[in-house]
Amino acid sequence: MRCDLWHLYVTMQRLIVRTGGVGVKASARAVTHGLRSVHTTPPTGSSSAERAAHETGSMSIVLNTSSAPKKGKVPDFIINHVAPIHSGSQWLQTKRQSEEEKFGEASLEGGYKQFREDIKGVVPDSRVFTDPLRTLAYGTDASFYRLVPKIVVKVHDEAEMIKLIQLAAKNKTPITFRAGGTSLSGQAITDSILLKLGHTWRYRKIENDGKLITVEPGWILGQVNRMLAPYGRKLGPDPSSIESCWIGGVVSNNSSGMCCGVLQNTYHTIKDLRLVMHDGTILDTADPISWASFQRTHKNIVDGVVGLADRIRSDEALTALIKKKFSIKCTTGYSINALVGESYLCVCPKKSRQMV
């Protein structure tokens, strides 16, 4: 039966093309001898087909060539050859004619439009991307997620970063940071503003016969290891993306790897950080003056973190559970193990000092 119906449908299509709808009723009946009863409506929309009474138990197939509603018994099948008045194609054509699609800066609205205006005196236009192609490219990392940013800014130094963070806060536009873009869980993508580190973040300093190295986040992890190779040392983390991932992402994500285990991950091998905070304030944990100033200017943050740590440490069962969970490789969620161990901050690193 299914093959017969398909044969009928194809034949009707051919007849309509060849005859313009004339004689469809008689011809259709001639080619459907295997069916019990077939009814079609003529192109004029007359009710001659409806007047043909159905035999008991017969199947009714109506070829509808008129948009006018029909009265009477509902047929078993309706083959519709008339596009509805509000068809999808007509709607799409109307939309294309009435609405001009906007791309790039023309599509920015509200705080994003104002942010773009504000940063013109901070970053040259050559390092600001709003076009569909490059925003799509930067909306992809090594994960299976995709978020297309509205604005991508390539940041070349700390001064630019501070101003951009402050302007984003002023316009209430969320920001996300991107280093090498090797994130497996979508950490480096956003549908808001993406601040992409340029290849200019390349400060480095090796101390104590290679036991301590200070680097900016623009270095690739493999490059840093090659700097340390003459001293017979390397950084602790060894992720599979070692020749692609940048130090900025290694620190922010607490990278580890297949061989370094937990004791040599980023958290356990980092000594100090120079951070740009959410309001543009700089905190250098290696500088006692910077740390003392931060404790005064951001007392609410310091007191909040210390208070939370005290509450957790007062609960022996919870403290033991956290230590047990983080004794194995655990990189999901927040690094709450820092609340039961040594102090640890990780917010947009400027420079990091790591023990190797």
C-alpha positions in Angstrom: 0.0 0.0 0.0 2.8 2.4 0.9 4.4 1.9 -2.6 1.0 2.4 -4.3 0.5 5.7 -2.4 3.9 6.9 -3.3 3.3 6.0 -7.0 0.0 7.9 -6.9 1.7 11.0 -5.4 4.5 11.0 -8.0 2.0 10.5 -10.8 -0.2 13.3 -9.6 2.8 15.6 -9.5 3.6 14.8 -13.1 0.0 15.2 -14.2 -0.3 18.6 -12.6 2.9 19.8 -14.4 1.8 18.5 -17.8 -1.8 19.4 -17.7 -2.0 22.3 -15.4 -4.5 20.5 -13.3 -7.0 19.7 -16.0 -8.3 16.1 -16.0 -6.4 15.2 -12.8 -9.4 13.4 -11.3 -9.9 10.9 -14.2 -6.2 10.3 -14.8 -5.5 9.7 -11.1 -8.2 7.1 -10.9 -6.8 5.4 -14.0 -3.4 4.8 -12.4 -4.6 3.7 -9.0 -6.4 0.5 -9.9 -4.8 -1.2 -6.9 -6.6 1.1 -4.4 -10.1 0.7 -3.3 -11.2 4.2 -3.9 -9.4 7.5 -4.6 -11.0 11.0 -4.6 -9.3 14.2 -5.8 -10.6 17.7 -6.0 -10.5 19.4 -9.4 -8.5 22.6 -9.7 -11.6 24.8 -9.8 -12.4 23.9 -6.2 -15.8 22.4 -7.1 -17.3 19.8 -4.8 -17.7 17.0 -7.5 -15.2 14.9 -5.6 -17.0 15.2 -2.4 -20.2 14.2 -4.0 -18.7 10.9 -5.0 -19.8 8.7 -2.2 -17.2 6.5 -0.5 -17.7 2.8 -0.6 -17.9 1.1 2.8 -14.4 0.8 4.2 -12.8 2.6 1.3 -9.7 4.9 1.6 -10.1 8.5 0.6 -7.2 10.5 -0.8 -7.8 14.2 -1.6 -5.5 16.1 -3.9 -6.1 19.6 -2.6 -5.4 22.3 -5.2 -7.5 25.0 -3.6 -6.8 26.9 -0.3 -10.6 27.2 0.3 -11.8 25.0 3.2 -13.8 21.9 2.3 -17.0 20.7 3.9 -18.1 17.2 4.6 -16.3 14.0 5.7 -12.6 14.4 6.5 -10.5 12.4 4.0 -8.0 9.8 5.1 -5.1 11.6 3.3 -4.7 15.1 1.9 -2.0 15.9 -0.6 -1.6 19.6 -0.4 -0.4 21.4 -3.6 -1.3 24.9 -2.5 1.1 26.8 -0.3 -0.6 28.2 2.8 -1.0 32.0 2.9 1.6 32.3 5.7 4.1 29.8 4.5 7.6 29.7 5.9 9.2 30.8 2.6 6.9 33.8 2.3 7.6 34.8 5.9 11.3 34.5 5.3 11.2 36.5 2.1 9.2 39.2 3.9 11.6 39.3 6.8 14.6 39.7 4.5 12.9 42.6 2.7 11.8 44.3 5.9 14.8 43.7 8.2 18.4 44.4 7.4 20.7 42.0 9.3 23.4 43.8 11.2 27.0 42.6 11.7 30.0 43.8 13.5 29.9 47.1 15.3 26.5 47.9 13.8 25.1 45.1 15.9 26.4 46.4 19.2 23.8 47.8 21.6 23.7 49.2 25.1 26.8 48.7 27.3 28.7 46.9 24.5 28.3 49.9 22.2 29.5 52.2 24.9 32.4 49.9 25.8 33.5 49.9 22.1 33.5 53.6 22.1 35.4 53.9 25.4 38.3 51.6 24.4 39.1 53.5 21.3 41.6 55.6 23.3 43.0 52.5 24.9 43.5 49.9 22.2 44.0 50.6 18.5 41.2 49.4 16.1 43.6 46.9 14.6 43.4 44.8 17.8 39.6 45.0 18.3 37.5 42.5 16.4 33.7 42.6 15.9 33.4 41.1 12.5 31.5 37.7 12.1 34.5 35.7 10.9 37.1 36.5 13.6 34.5 36.5 16.5 33.4 33.1 15.3 37.0 31.9 15.3 37.6 33.2 18.8 34.3 31.7 19.9 35.9 28.2 19.6 38.4 26.6 21.9 39.5 22.9 22.3 36.2 22.0 23.9 33.0 21.1 22.1 31.3 24.3 23.2 30.9 27.5 21.1 30.0 31.0 22.2 30.5 33.8 19.8 31.8 37.0 21.5 30.4 40.3 20.7 33.9 42.0 21.0 37.4 40.5 20.9 40.3 42.6 22.2 43.9 41.6 21.9 45.6 43.0 25.1 49.3 43.7 24.9 50.3 44.8 28.4 49.2 45.2 32.0 48.3 48.9 31.6 45.8 48.0 28.9 44.4 45.2 30.9 43.7 47.4 33.9 41.9 50.0 31.8 39.8 47.4 29.9 38.7 45.7 33.1 37.7 49.1 34.6 35.7 50.1 31.5 34.0 46.7 31.4 32.9 47.2 35.0 31.7 50.7 34.2 29.5 49.4 31.4 28.4 46.3 33.2 29.7 44.0 30.4 31.1 40.6 31.5 34.6 39.7 30.4 36.4 36.4 29.8 40.1 35.9 29.4 41.8 33.8 26.8 45.4 32.7 26.5 46.2 29.8 24.3 42.6 28.6 23.9 43.4 24.9 24.6 40.6 24.7 27.2 38.7 21.4 27.2 35.6 22.7 29.1 34.9 26.0 27.5 36.8 28.2 29.9 38.1 30.5 27.2 34.9 31.3 25.3 32.1 33.8 25.9 29.2 35.5 24.2 30.2 38.8 25.8 33.6 40.4 25.7 36.8 38.3 25.2 40.1 39.7 26.3 42.8 37.8 24.3 46.4 37.9 25.5 48.8 39.0 22.8 52.2 37.5 22.2 53.8 40.5 24.1 53.4 39.0 27.6 56.9 37.6 27.6 58.8 38.7 30.7 61.0 36.0 32.2 63.6 35.7 35.0 65.4 32.5 36.1 66.8 32.5 39.7 68.5 30.2 42.1 70.1 28.0 39.5 66.8 27.2 37.8 64.9 26.4 41.0 62.7 29.5 40.6 61.4 31.1 37.4 59.2 34.2 37.0 57.3 34.4 33.7 54.3 36.3 32.2 51.3 34.4 31.0 52.1 34.7 27.2 54.8 32.0 27.3 53.9 28.5 26.1 54.6 25.8 28.7 56.9 23.9 26.4 58.9 27.0 25.8 59.4 27.6 29.5 60.6 24.0 30.0 63.2 24.6 27.3 64.4 27.6 29.1 64.9 25.4 32.2 66.4 22.5 30.3 70.0 23.7 30.7 69.5 23.6 34.5 68.1 20.1 34.4 64.7 21.2 35.5 61.1 21.7 34.3 57.8 23.0 35.5 55.6 20.6 37.4 52.4 20.5 35.2 52.7 18.4 32.0 49.3 18.5 30.2 48.9 16.9 26.8 48.7 20.4 25.3 52.1 21.3 26.6 53.3 22.7 23.3 50.2 24.8 22.8 48.9 25.9 26.2 50.1 29.2 27.7 51.2 29.9 31.2 48.1 32.1 31.8 45.8 29.1 31.2 48.0 26.7 33.1 47.8 28.9 36.2 44.2 29.8 35.9 43.0 26.2 35.4 45.4 24.6 37.9 46.8 22.4 35.2 48.4 19.1 36.0 48.9 16.1 33.6 49.4 12.4 33.3 52.8 12.2 35.0 52.9 15.1 37.5 50.1 13.8 39.7 48.8 16.1 42.4 52.0 17.1 44.2 53.4 18.7 41.2 50.3 20.4 39.7 50.2 24.2 39.4 48.7 24.8 42.8 51.6 23.0 44.6 54.4 24.4 42.5 53.5 28.1 42.4 55.1 30.5 44.8 53.8 34.0 44.1 51.4 35.7 41.7 51.0 39.3 40.4 47.3 39.7 39.8 45.0 42.3 38.2 41.9 42.2 40.3 38.3 42.8 39.1 38.5 46.5 39.7 41.9 47.0 38.2 43.8 46.8 41.5 47.2 45.1 41.3 48.1 42.5 44.0 51.7 41.2 44.0 51.9 38.4 46.6 55.7 38.6 46.5 55.7 42.3 47.6 54.8 42.8 51.3 53.9 46.4 50.6 51.4 45.4 47.9 49.9 42.7 50.1 49.5 45.1 53.1 47.9 47.7 50.8 45.5 45.2 49.4 44.4 44.1 52.9 43.5 47.7 53.6 41.7 48.6 50.3 40.0 45.2 49.9 39.4 44.3 53.5 35.9 42.9 52.7 37.4 40.4 50.3 40.2 39.4 52.6 37.9 39.1 55.6 35.4 37.1 53.6 37.9 34.5 52.5 39.6 34.2 55.9 36.2 33.8 57.6 35.2 31.1 55.2 38.4 29.3 55.7 38.0 29.5 59.5 34.5 28.0 59.3 35.7 25.1 57.2 38.7 24.4 59.4 36.5 24.3 62.5 34.6 21.4 61.0 37.0 18.4 61.2 34.8 16.1 59.2 34.5 18.6 56.3 38.2 19.4 56.4 39.1 15.7 56.2 36.6 15.2 53.3 38.1 18.1 51.3 41.7 16.9 51.9 40.7 13.4 50.8 38.9 14.5 47.6 41.9 16.7 46.6 44.5 14.1 47.4 43.6 12.7 44.0 43.4 14.7 40.8 40.4 16.9 41.2 40.0 20.0 39.0 36.2 20.4 38.9 34.6 23.4 40.6 36.5 25.8 42.9 39.8 25.0 44.5 38.3 24.8 48.0 41.4 22.8 49.1 43.1 26.2 49.4 40.8 27.0 52.3 42.3 24.1 54.3 45.9 24.5 53.1 48.1 27.4 52.2 46.7 30.7 50.9 46.1 30.7 47.2 44.6 33.4 44.9 44.1 33.0 41.1 42.5 36.0 39.3 43.9 37.0 35.9 47.7 36.5 36.5 50.1 39.1 35.3 53.3 37.3 36.3 53.7 34.0 38.1 56.7 32.6 40.0 56.9 28.9 40.0 59.1 26.5 41.9 60.7 23.9 39.5 
